[in-house]
Amino acid sequence: MLIALGVTGGIGAYKAVEVARGLQKRGHDVVAVMTQNATRFVGPLTFEAITRRPVITDQFAPGANADIEHIALASTIDLLLIAPATANIIGKLANGIADDFLSTLYTATRAPLLLAPSMNTQMFAHEAVRQNLDTLAARGARFVEPGEGYLACGWIGKGRLAEPDEIVAAAGAILRPAGPLRGQRISIPCATSATGRAAAWATRSRPKPRRAAPRSRWSPDRRPWLRRPCAM
Ligand SMILES: Cc1cc2nc3c(=O)[nH]c(=O)nc-3n(C[C@H](O)[C@H](O)[C@H](O)COP(=O)(O)O)c2cc1C
């Protein structure tokens, strides 16, 4: 699965490196998207080395937009995970503000959103932040609750970024939801035995031959961001 890991400018940004590692250890592909303020806390190089992919830090980077990068990425990711999520990004996402790569990606993608908020206790308790979180929850966003305890700012209370393992587990739960077939052994007839061949033949659907459509400049294979429905 491809996960866009949004990293914003909070004191917990260093923990996002462990989140990227944890996701990779579970076999996911990770592309890091850092806000400009996040790069003041952790260097993009760290994420580049860990994810083995270029890190997106600038919506208008020369050469990045031959394929309108945020739209191309929006249609290929399976999850948008933001850890840490600042009060600022939470406010922008709740209100549809798209003024950098990460907030624009959110409006362009239909992938599930998982947020790990992290901020000072007073900020987390502020009515504006609570309302923004409620708005996002009503829209289907999922959250990894911040932890309680001693915060970097010297306060004691709720607001510390959840532990990386917890965030990785929450991402895994979204990507592999528990369903009625979870853990069941399913046998699928294959064509290597006589019985399997007969079963496979019986269940095979035979589509009618179709003439290939002429390739136009609007065909999805020429514009990869059109392969999945998107809002723009
Ligand atoms: C040292 C320091 C630590 C900060 N930690 C946080 C934080 O943990 N959570 C938060 O919401 N904002 C925090 N801020 C404020 C954000 O950096 C600021 O709101 C910024 O505009 C966020 O930008 P971004 O959301 O685009 O990354 C911190 C600022 C500084 C200077």
The ligand as an ORCA input file, in Angstrom:
! r2SCAN-3c Opt
* xyz 0 1
  C       9.469     25.123     19.012
  C       8.095     25.079     18.447
  C       7.312     23.972     18.671
  C       6.006     23.902     18.154
  N       5.266     22.802     18.389
  C       4.000     22.748     17.933
  C       3.211     21.600     18.170
  O       3.650     20.624     18.770
  N       1.942     21.599     17.706
  C       1.408     22.672     17.020
  O       0.238     22.605     16.651
  N       2.166     23.760     16.750
  C       3.421     23.815     17.191
  N       4.204     24.930     16.925
  C       3.605     26.012     16.103
  C       3.642     25.632     14.637
  O       4.991     25.439     14.222
  C       2.997     26.751     13.807
  O       1.603     26.816     14.123
  C       3.182     26.567     12.339
  O       2.488     27.586     11.651
  C       2.686     25.216     11.838
  O       2.849     25.146     10.434
  P       2.454     23.850      9.578
  O       1.172     23.339     10.127
  O       2.310     24.376      8.191
  O       3.590     22.903      9.679
  C       5.497     24.989     17.399
  C       6.317     26.101     17.155
  C       7.592     26.143     17.666
  C       8.447     27.346     17.391
*
